[in-house]
Each structure stands twice: as structure tokens, then as C-alpha cells.
Amino acid sequence: MSGRPATFLLALCVILVWAITGPVFHFSDTWQLFINTGTTIVTFLMVFLIQNTQNRDAVAMQIKLDELIRAVQGAHNAVVDLEDSTDQELEQARLRYEALAQRAKARARLGETDTGTGAEDDAA
């Protein structure tokens, strides 16, 4: 709900009411403290809300990618749970795919196709 236009308008109204009441409260320290405290609390809570949303999006994206890997013939199913690998295992996988990309670029420079499942590279 925090990203909806109505929420933005509510926040804008709060700021406008606060600004309009400035002269009434003679722009006092308490008047300033009110908005500072409110915005600090909202910011603090939004950090957790945004992190939760990003975590959910990342999990959903990972599941979608896993399904694509699973469904594509010739794809390596071993990479489905790559996010659970150690740093060393990730580095080994990165180097393997980097080498695959270099071989594909070399084939493309020779006018050969740079598409495929990589099975021809696995045999090499």
C-alpha cells in the first residue's frame, strides 16, 4: 500500500498541514520535532518493508528462473540451486560460463553460430 497514489497523497497532506501550522506554532522546536520524528519513524519502517518486498521478488524470480532451466532441453539442471552454493563453487561456475562465452565469441568471429545448448562445449 505504501507505493499507491492514495498513500502519497496522504503523506503530502500531512506535510501540508504541518507546513501550514508552522506560523500557528511559531515554527517552534516542538513543531519541527514533530515532523522530524514522524519522518524518521516512517523511514525506519519503510526500510524493512522494502527489504521484505525485495526478498519476495528475488525468491519469485529465482523460482521462475529455476523453472526455465528445468524446462529447457540441454540446460544444466545442476545450476537450479546455484544460489545455495559456496563462494568457491560460484566462482567455478562463473569461470566455466565465462570460458563458454569466450568460445562462443571465437566461433562467432569465425562466422560460425554462437547459439546452442553448450553440449558441444561440454564434450570438449
Backbone as ProteinMPNN parsed JSONL, in Angstrom:
{"seq_chain_A": "MSGRPATFLLALCVILVWAITGPVFHFSDTWQLFINTGTTIVTFLMVFLIQNTQNRDAVAMQIKLDELIRAVQGAHNAVVDLEDSTDQELEQARLRYEALAQRAKARARLGETDTGTGAEDDAA", "coords_chain_A": {"N_chain_A": [[0.82, -1.205, 0.0], [2.105, 1.134, 0.46], [3.196, 2.205, -1.834], [1.197, 3.285, -3.34], [-0.84, 5.749, -5.053], [-2.756, 7.002, -3.364], [-1.636, 6.771, -0.841], [0.624, 8.337, -1.131], [-0.621, 10.815, -1.504], [-1.815, 11.105, 1.011], [0.473, 11.338, 2.637], [1.498, 13.681, 1.55], [-0.532, 15.456, 2.266], [-0.257, 15.421, 5.061], [2.252, 16.652, 5.307], [1.636, 19.161, 4.199], [-0.298, 20.104, 6.043], [1.307, 20.206, 8.287], [3.181, 22.168, 7.438], [1.502, 24.381, 7.069], [0.637, 24.802, 9.657], [2.848, 25.841, 10.816], [3.229, 28.746, 11.256], [1.25, 29.042, 13.2], [2.218, 27.672, 15.398], [4.465, 29.092, 15.772], [6.753, 28.268, 14.479], [8.106, 26.529, 16.18], [10.479, 24.586, 18.187], [9.282, 22.206, 19.002], [7.329, 21.91, 17.058], [8.938, 21.464, 14.801], [10.227, 19.16, 15.68], [8.147, 17.339, 15.701], [7.602, 16.706, 12.938], [10.119, 15.782, 12.194], [10.472, 13.531, 13.846], [8.304, 11.948, 13.024], [8.887, 11.499, 10.252], [11.31, 10.143, 10.515], [10.549, 7.772, 11.837], [8.778, 6.668, 9.933], [10.554, 6.317, 7.779], [12.362, 4.458, 8.905], [10.668, 2.214, 9.256], [9.943, 1.771, 6.605], [12.291, 0.847, 5.437], [12.448, -1.826, 6.279], [10.1, -2.809, 5.138], [10.587, -2.445, 2.39], [12.848, -4.088, 2.099], [11.711, -6.587, 2.669], [9.934, -6.806, 0.519], [11.74, -6.845, -1.626], [13.084, -9.227, -1.048], [11.007, -11.096, -1.382], [10.462, -10.697, -4.11], [12.914, -11.509, -5.196], [12.961, -14.229, -4.506], [10.719, -15.143, -5.942], [11.578, -14.567, -8.547], [13.799, -16.243, -8.699], [12.562, -18.761, -8.556], [11.157, -18.705, -10.963], [13.281, -18.597, -12.781], [14.496, -21.031, -12.169], [12.509, -22.767, -13.078], [12.589, -22.235, -15.809], [15.169, -23.142, -16.421], [14.837, -25.838, -15.789], [12.959, -26.558, -17.718], [14.13, -26.185, -20.22], [15.531, -27.951, -22.789], [18.638, -29.527, -22.685], [19.72, -27.746, -20.931], [21.616, -27.229, -17.951], [20.642, -28.818, -15.183], [21.881, -28.761, -12.776], [22.447, -26.175, -12.079], [20.22, -25.151, -10.962], [19.926, -24.784, -8.174], [21.915, -22.957, -7.612], [22.192, -20.62, -6.134], [22.5, -21.455, -3.553], [25.054, -22.288, -3.311], [28.545, -22.448, -2.328], [30.942, -19.727, -2.078], [33.24, -20.443, -3.463], [32.309, -22.488, -5.15], [30.518, -20.996, -6.679], [32.307, -19.281, -7.965], [33.74, -21.125, -9.517], [31.688, -21.977, -11.239], [31.131, -19.541, -12.479], [33.533, -19.098, -13.85], [33.47, -21.267, -15.587], [31.257, -20.645, -17.209], [32.133, -18.256, -18.219], [34.294, -19.093, -19.784], [32.839, -20.588, -21.62], [31.43, -18.527, -22.878], [33.566, -17.13, -24.045], [34.478, -19.039, -25.906], [32.215, -19.147, -27.538], [32.216, -16.534, -28.554], [34.581, -16.608, -30.021], [33.894, -18.512, -31.976], [31.879, -17.066, -33.241], [33.344, -14.97, -34.347], [34.618, -16.352, -36.322], [32.631, -16.733, -38.038], [30.909, -18.713, -37.441], [28.062, -20.231, -35.808], [26.884, -18.869, -32.746], [25.094, -19.863, -31.046], [23.256, -22.312, -29.146], [23.103, -25.286, -27.121], [25.298, -25.686, -25.626], [26.241, -28.182, -25.382], [28.089, -29.043, -27.173], [30.323, -27.785, -26.206], [30.565, -28.973, -23.741], [31.44, -31.447, -24.405], [33.967, -30.949, -25.165]], "CA_chain_A": [[0.0, 0.0, 0.0], [2.921, 2.341, 0.585], [3.529, 2.743, -3.139], [-0.017, 3.686, -4.045], [-1.056, 7.195, -5.119], [-3.509, 7.487, -2.203], [-0.694, 6.877, 0.28], [1.426, 9.527, -1.41], [-1.455, 11.988, -1.228], [-1.935, 11.204, 2.464], [1.746, 11.874, 3.143], [1.561, 15.072, 1.101], [-1.467, 16.213, 3.116], [0.362, 15.555, 6.382], [3.308, 17.666, 5.171], [0.993, 20.457, 4.002], [-0.886, 20.516, 7.331], [2.442, 20.567, 9.143], [3.729, 23.444, 6.972], [0.513, 25.441, 7.311], [0.561, 25.074, 11.098], [4.104, 26.453, 11.265], [3.028, 30.059, 11.872], [0.403, 28.914, 14.391], [3.088, 27.234, 16.496], [5.631, 29.994, 15.741], [7.876, 27.473, 13.981], [8.813, 26.127, 17.407], [11.268, 23.348, 18.174], [8.34, 21.088, 19.106], [6.715, 21.804, 15.735], [9.933, 20.829, 13.944], [10.475, 17.822, 16.199], [7.019, 16.507, 15.294], [7.796, 16.191, 11.576], [11.372, 15.021, 12.166], [10.22, 12.226, 14.469], [7.395, 11.202, 12.147], [9.577, 11.042, 9.048], [12.314, 9.153, 10.916], [9.858, 6.512, 12.111], [8.29, 6.135, 8.658], [11.728, 5.862, 7.035], [12.848, 3.248, 9.57], [9.764, 1.116, 8.937], [9.972, 1.525, 5.165], [13.48, 0.044, 5.135], [12.081, -3.227, 6.463], [9.081, -3.131, 4.152], [11.246, -2.548, 1.091], [13.685, -5.287, 2.114], [10.817, -7.735, 2.572], [9.438, -6.85, -0.851], [12.842, -7.283, -2.476], [13.321, -10.648, -0.787], [9.926, -11.847, -2.027], [10.687, -10.609, -5.551], [14.08, -12.328, -5.519], [12.559, -15.639, -4.418], [9.839, -15.404, -7.08], [12.413, -14.558, -9.751], [14.617, -17.447, -8.656], [11.693, -19.883, -8.9], [10.888, -18.62, -12.398], [14.499, -18.993, -13.48], [14.647, -22.477, -11.969], [11.566, -23.439, -13.969], [13.113, -22.12, -17.176], [16.305, -24.061, -16.53], [14.298, -27.189, -15.776], [12.161, -26.813, -18.91], [14.901, -26.068, -21.455], [16.296, -29.15, -23.11], [20.065, -29.267, -22.789], [20.177, -26.885, -19.83], [22.202, -27.953, -16.829], [19.786, -28.747, -14.003], [22.724, -28.559, -11.597], [22.504, -24.754, -11.727], [18.928, -24.743, -10.411], [20.092, -24.291, -6.797], [23.225, -22.31, -7.564], [22.208, -19.579, -5.098], [22.865, -22.074, -2.276], [26.436, -22.747, -3.423], [29.587, -21.686, -1.632], [31.59, -18.733, -2.933], [34.17, -21.158, -4.328], [31.513, -23.161, -6.177], [30.014, -19.949, -7.572], [33.429, -18.814, -8.781], [33.997, -22.177, -10.507], [30.608, -21.898, -12.227], [31.325, -18.309, -13.245], [34.663, -19.318, -14.761], [33.018, -22.211, -16.621], [30.396, -19.935, -18.157], [32.964, -17.251, -18.88], [35.012, -19.822, -20.83], [31.831, -20.906, -22.629], [31.176, -17.292, -23.614], [34.749, -16.839, -24.868], [34.46, -19.97, -27.044], [31.129, -18.717, -28.429], [32.671, -15.317, -29.251], [35.579, -17.028, -31.001], [33.162, -19.136, -33.084], [31.162, -16.003, -33.961], [34.338, -14.244, -35.153], [34.931, -17.205, -37.47], [31.428, -16.823, -38.854], [30.099, -19.848, -37.014], [26.957, -19.862, -34.923], [27.229, -18.766, -31.325], [23.925, -20.324, -30.299], [23.263, -23.739, -28.907], [22.89, -25.705, -25.747], [26.574, -25.804, -24.933], [26.618, -29.588, -25.333], [29.332, -29.196, -27.937], [31.412, -27.335, -25.34], [30.707, -29.946, -22.661], [32.193, -32.585, -24.925], [35.362, -30.508, -25.369]], "C_chain_A": [[0.858, 1.261, 0.0], [3.265, 2.966, -0.758], [2.341, 3.23, -3.936], [-0.181, 5.212, -4.029], [-1.795, 7.755, -3.894], [-2.588, 7.665, -0.995], [0.196, 8.102, 0.106], [0.635, 10.791, -1.092], [-1.657, 12.193, 0.275], [-0.673, 11.816, 3.072], [1.887, 13.351, 2.753], [0.647, 15.954, 1.95], [-0.884, 16.429, 4.51], [1.43, 16.648, 6.348], [2.695, 19.056, 5.002], [0.378, 20.984, 5.301], [0.223, 20.967, 8.264], [2.992, 21.946, 8.74], [2.784, 24.602, 7.264], [0.44, 25.8, 8.795], [1.837, 25.697, 11.646], [3.909, 27.809, 11.917], [2.194, 29.985, 13.156], [1.254, 28.553, 15.605], [4.4, 28.014, 16.537], [6.905, 29.237, 15.36], [8.754, 26.982, 15.134], [9.617, 24.846, 17.212], [10.359, 22.128, 18.235], [7.672, 20.84, 17.762], [7.664, 21.089, 14.775], [10.195, 19.386, 14.37], [9.367, 16.856, 15.777], [7.253, 15.888, 13.92], [9.069, 15.369, 11.488], [11.174, 13.619, 12.737], [9.349, 11.366, 13.565], [8.104, 10.661, 10.915], [10.658, 10.013, 9.378], [11.676, 7.794, 11.153], [9.377, 5.872, 10.814], [9.454, 5.594, 7.837], [12.262, 4.553, 7.599], [11.973, 2.051, 9.198], [9.787, 0.769, 7.448], [11.182, 0.701, 4.751], [13.136, -1.439, 5.229], [11.04, -3.672, 5.441], [9.701, -3.333, 2.77], [12.115, -3.799, 1.031], [12.841, -6.543, 1.984], [10.305, -7.907, 1.146], [10.519, -7.341, -1.805], [13.141, -8.758, -2.276], [12.265, -11.507, -1.477], [10.108, -11.842, -3.548], [11.848, -11.502, -5.977], [13.731, -13.818, -5.487], [11.677, -16.0, -5.612], [10.641, -15.475, -8.381], [13.258, -15.827, -9.816], [13.796, -18.673, -9.047], [11.39, -19.885, -10.403], [12.113, -19.047, -13.205], [14.744, -20.495, -13.356], [13.729, -23.246, -12.901], [12.04, -23.363, -15.408], [14.282, -23.075, -17.393], [15.801, -25.495, -16.631], [13.626, -27.531, -17.101], [12.969, -26.806, -20.201], [15.751, -27.316, -21.659], [17.763, -28.774, -23.301], [20.606, -28.372, -21.691], [20.689, -27.755, -18.688], [21.324, -27.767, -15.596], [20.588, -28.529, -12.727], [22.78, -27.091, -11.172], [21.207, -24.259, -11.1], [19.083, -24.181, -9.004], [21.437, -23.613, -6.584], [23.315, -21.255, -6.467], [22.574, -20.132, -3.723], [24.311, -22.556, -2.255], [27.379, -21.892, -2.59], [30.184, -20.675, -2.602], [32.541, -19.405, -3.916], [33.418, -21.864, -5.463], [30.942, -22.151, -7.175], [31.113, -19.444, -8.498], [33.765, -19.845, -9.861], [32.934, -22.143, -11.614], [30.772, -20.665, -13.1], [32.436, -18.478, -14.268], [34.261, -20.255, -15.903], [32.178, -21.484, -17.668], [31.15, -18.81, -18.86], [33.749, -17.904, -20.024], [34.063, -20.192, -21.967], [31.547, -19.684, -23.503], [32.35, -16.942, -24.523], [34.803, -17.753, -26.092], [33.373, -19.573, -28.036], [31.528, -17.466, -29.207], [33.691, -15.669, -30.325], [34.902, -17.676, -32.21], [32.446, -18.059, -33.918], [32.126, -15.213, -34.839], [34.719, -15.032, -36.406], [33.734, -17.388, -38.391], [30.546, -18.002, -38.494], [28.998, -19.353, -36.086], [27.444, -19.783, -33.476], [26.029, -19.137, -30.459], [24.048, -21.825, -30.068], [23.086, -24.021, -27.436], [24.177, -25.758, -24.957], [27.037, -27.245, -24.855], [27.914, -29.816, -26.092], [30.534, -28.75, -27.118], [31.639, -28.313, -24.198], [31.542, -31.125, -23.123], [33.669, -32.235, -25.055], [36.189, -30.628, -24.107]], "O_chain_A": [[0.402, 2.329, -0.408], [3.596, 4.15, -0.813], [2.485, 3.56, -5.113], [0.282, 5.882, -3.106], [-1.492, 8.858, -3.441], [-2.751, 8.607, -0.219], [0.486, 8.814, 1.068], [1.159, 11.724, -0.483], [-1.668, 13.327, 0.753], [-0.752, 12.706, 3.92], [2.348, 14.166, 3.552], [1.017, 17.072, 2.309], [-1.011, 17.517, 5.072], [1.504, 17.474, 7.257], [3.178, 20.022, 5.593], [0.513, 22.165, 5.622], [0.098, 21.982, 8.949], [3.239, 22.791, 9.601], [3.223, 25.681, 7.663], [0.209, 26.956, 9.15], [1.896, 26.044, 12.826], [4.381, 28.016, 13.035], [2.403, 30.766, 14.085], [1.036, 29.067, 16.702], [5.331, 27.641, 17.25], [7.991, 29.533, 15.858], [9.982, 27.02, 15.06], [9.46, 24.129, 16.223], [10.636, 21.119, 17.586], [7.47, 19.691, 17.369], [7.244, 20.209, 14.022], [10.365, 18.502, 13.531], [9.632, 15.681, 15.525], [7.118, 14.676, 13.757], [9.104, 14.361, 10.782], [11.656, 12.638, 12.171], [9.633, 10.184, 13.365], [7.941, 9.491, 10.57], [10.893, 9.099, 8.588], [12.207, 6.773, 10.716], [9.548, 4.669, 10.614], [9.345, 4.515, 7.255], [12.579, 3.635, 6.842], [12.493, 0.987, 8.861], [9.665, -0.399, 7.079], [11.098, -0.073, 3.797], [13.497, -2.218, 4.348], [11.101, -4.793, 4.938], [9.369, -4.289, 2.069], [12.119, -4.499, 0.018], [13.216, -7.469, 1.265], [10.25, -9.023, 0.63], [10.25, -8.155, -2.688], [13.424, -9.466, -3.242], [12.59, -12.527, -2.086], [9.926, -12.872, -4.198], [11.772, -12.174, -7.006], [14.165, -14.576, -6.354], [11.869, -17.048, -6.228], [10.403, -16.349, -9.216], [13.41, -16.417, -10.886], [14.278, -19.53, -9.788], [11.371, -20.94, -11.036], [11.992, -19.773, -14.192], [15.147, -21.149, -14.317], [14.126, -24.27, -13.457], [11.906, -24.333, -16.153], [14.369, -23.736, -18.428], [16.279, -26.272, -17.458], [13.713, -28.669, -17.561], [12.522, -27.378, -21.195], [16.572, -27.681, -20.817], [18.08, -27.811, -24.0], [21.82, -28.249, -21.533], [20.235, -28.883, -18.499], [21.272, -26.675, -15.029], [20.023, -28.149, -11.701], [23.122, -26.794, -10.028], [21.097, -23.086, -10.743], [18.433, -23.192, -8.669], [22.021, -23.691, -5.503], [24.395, -21.017, -5.926], [22.922, -19.368, -2.823], [24.744, -23.168, -1.279], [27.054, -20.769, -2.203], [29.957, -20.758, -3.809], [32.641, -18.988, -5.07], [33.858, -21.831, -6.612], [30.889, -22.42, -8.375], [30.873, -19.207, -9.682], [34.045, -19.473, -11.001], [33.262, -22.27, -12.794], [30.578, -20.727, -14.315], [32.302, -18.054, -15.416], [34.666, -20.056, -17.048], [32.363, -21.683, -18.868], [30.82, -18.459, -19.992], [33.856, -17.332, -21.108], [34.433, -20.119, -23.139], [31.437, -19.799, -24.723], [32.145, -16.502, -25.654], [35.133, -17.303, -27.189], [33.583, -19.652, -29.246], [31.213, -17.348, -30.391], [33.672, -15.097, -31.415], [35.294, -17.416, -33.348], [32.414, -18.136, -35.146], [31.772, -14.825, -35.953], [35.096, -14.451, -37.424], [33.807, -18.102, -39.391], [29.548, -18.264, -39.165], [29.008, -18.206, -35.641], [28.311, -20.548, -33.055], [25.958, -18.77, -29.287], [24.842, -22.508, -30.715], [22.939, -23.113, -26.618], [24.145, -25.864, -23.731], [28.111, -27.518, -24.32], [28.731, -30.659, -25.721], [31.637, -29.264, -27.302], [32.767, -28.474, -23.732], [32.265, -31.732, -22.333], [34.524, -33.121, -25.055], [37.375, -30.299, -24.113]]}, "name": "protein", "num_of_chains": 1, "seq": "MSGRPATFLLALCVILVWAITGPVFHFSDTWQLFINTGTTIVTFLMVFLIQNTQNRDAVAMQIKLDELIRAVQGAHNAVVDLEDSTDQELEQARLRYEALAQRAKARARLGETDTGTGAEDDAA"}
